[in-house]
């Protein structure tokens, strides 16, 4: 039996399903293909360079301004072994709005939003033009009210909201939308709005719709499958409350046969998802540092910075299949990385 390659994972800016009220606009998933010894050697090198004495070497220590230049020296060693995946939270909500509302409506009318690319086009149109077309307040109200309806309510005492605030926000957005293509998408959603009743008052779902971890793992699995040439692998993740045994099994099934779940990704040889405590595994600690670097470079991009030295070091690590709109600064960052970073992990000149 062929041995499994272990891909260690951790995330940054994970704040649950309440995406529109989170502090960080981007969810970042970091992963590394390192042996225990390689991870220990990397952490030892980073400690020697920075002088960090903390028992567990976390990204928040490594990213302190006084350590940044030395961190960048260490990160070069991870160019061929690390992956950084971005989910822009506002786009994730818009994509869910398109997928959960109009997808069923479209199917009834003979349209396939997933494989035709129409769903992506609609999400791009609404995300990139919605704020300007309807105004900041209406845009925020639309996304926040939809976020509230479909997030999972599992804690005792929580009362799930009704669909009515979302319907009101959608009605107001349509009535005050000044751009034709955005209005067309809003009209499409309005015609299919009744589907939202399925989520009204729902207390639990098998995979939480608005937790970015699950689509991240499916996409990152596809990335690692390609990098490993189809060899079998497993994910080793830091303890994460949402990754119970049933959910992990569902993700593995989805990755092995994406078409059965309507996911437009190639299959991947993901065999297992294991959880561990990062304190006891240096590979997960390195993944935490990679994810923290991803959060930092994403924040710079959203502020229209694309040439920071830390971003340049991170270029070879950036996953091309990020979840964001085509016009997002994050997409620009990844496109820039593809021009500048050589496939070998070295660096070229932006032309």
JOMONOR-V102268 format. One line per field, one symbol per residue. ss: DSSP state (2 for helix, 1 for strand, 0 for the rest). phi: phi as a letter, one per 20 degrees, with the letter a starting at -180 (. if undefined). A space follows every 10 residues. Layout:
ss->???
phi->???
//
This chain:
ss->0000111111 1100000022 2000011111 1100022222 2222222222 0000000022 2200222222 2222222200 0111111122 2222222222 2222222200 0022220222 2222222222 2222022222 2222222222 0000000000 0002222222 2222200002 2222222222 2022222220 0000000000 0222222222 2222222000 0011111100 0000222222 2222220222 2000000001 1111110222 0222222222 2222222222 2200000022 2222222100 0010000022 2222222222 1000001000 0
phi->.ffeeedecb ccmecmeeff defdfcecdd bbdcfgffff fffffffffd mfdggdeeff ffeggfdgff gffffgfege ccccddcfff fgfffffffe efgfffffdm ddffeenfff fffgfffedf gffdngffff ffffffgffd feddegnfdf feffffgfff fffffcedcf fffffffffg fdffffgfef mfebcfcffd efgfffffff ffffgffemn ffbceddfgc gfefffffff ffffffcfff dmeecffcef dacddbegfd cfffffffff ffffffffff ffemdccfgf fffegfefff efdaffefgf fffffffffe efgfoecddf d
//
